[in-house]
Amino acid sequence: MIHVPEELAASQARFNGDAGRAFVASLPARAAHFLDRWGLRQTGPSMYGVASLVLPVTRVSDGVRAALKLQLVDEESEGEAVALRVWGGGGAVRLLADDPGTGSLLLERLDEGRHLSALGDSREATRILAELLARLVAVPAPEGLRGLGEIAARMLEAVPEAAGKLGEADARLLRDCAAAVREVAGEPGDRLLHWDLHFDNVLAAEREPWLAIDPKPLAGDPGFDLLPALTSGFDPDPAETLWRFDLLTEVLGLDRGRAVAWTWGRVLQNGLWDVADGEPALDEGQVLIARTLLARAG
């Protein structure tokens, strides 16, 4: 019997409506199908995130331990198998099999009980994350992935309406972020970005100490990948934000001015989503990060 956690059902209904409810309803049959198709035996209870159900499994033919990930295909998830195949296990979980039609993935089994967030030393965790991210973004993006140029253009179009729904200070910050993005939008970059590499998306492993999971890949400038590392285990001390930003840009070998601009781009993206969701103000932590980097840039 495949258990679908109530939390997953609630998040799918909230974020994806009827499509999310249909996805949840399909999960028992979908899981049974791929267990049979890929010759798998479930070996533990269901695990889940906001958007996916993950089953710990063993491949019957050779005893390989793996994880069966079932998810709803959308703009963010449709490139996951492509990215994992390109990375080939270099810094990221290894892809064993996939089904493009459903977005179902068979993945190398990692230690789901040991996230980087539990390391106990945020600076060491940031160093580890930075080294992984440097490996991932060193790879050129394959053809066909969504691109940062198109994303930036859509964001800039949405700014006037969104700013009109915010208070004066937040509206000004949103417009400042947009102005920074306009300065760099003509060169959006061509690296393979993870997009969501924070401490909880790094797990301990056997073949390497730590590996990245759950990419939402796109082609773009690595500066657009920094904000999740800055917000992981967020410390409101501006000095800590600057320490993390300096470490990330140094390890990744980034131009700091462009990295600031694209980090503002991520604050802009998240702010636009917040406004679309009816939030009356921007996220306080991300506002503080943006203003801290603004002071550094100035």
Secondary structure, DSSP 8 states (H G I E B T S, - for coil): -----HHHHHHHHHHHHHHHHHHHHHHHHHHHHHHHHTTEEE-S--EE-SSEEEEEEEETTT--EEEEEEE---TTTTTHHHHHHHHTTSSB--EEEEETTTTEEEEE--EEEEEGGGSS-HHHHHHHHHHHHHHHHTSB--TTS-BHHHHHHHHHHHHHHHHTTS-HHHHHHHHHHHHHHHHHTT----EEE-S---GGGEEE-SSSSEEE-----EEE-GGGGSHHHHHTT----HHHHHHHHHHHHHHHT--HHHHHHHHHHHHHHHHHHHHHTT-SS--HHHHHHHHHHHHHH-
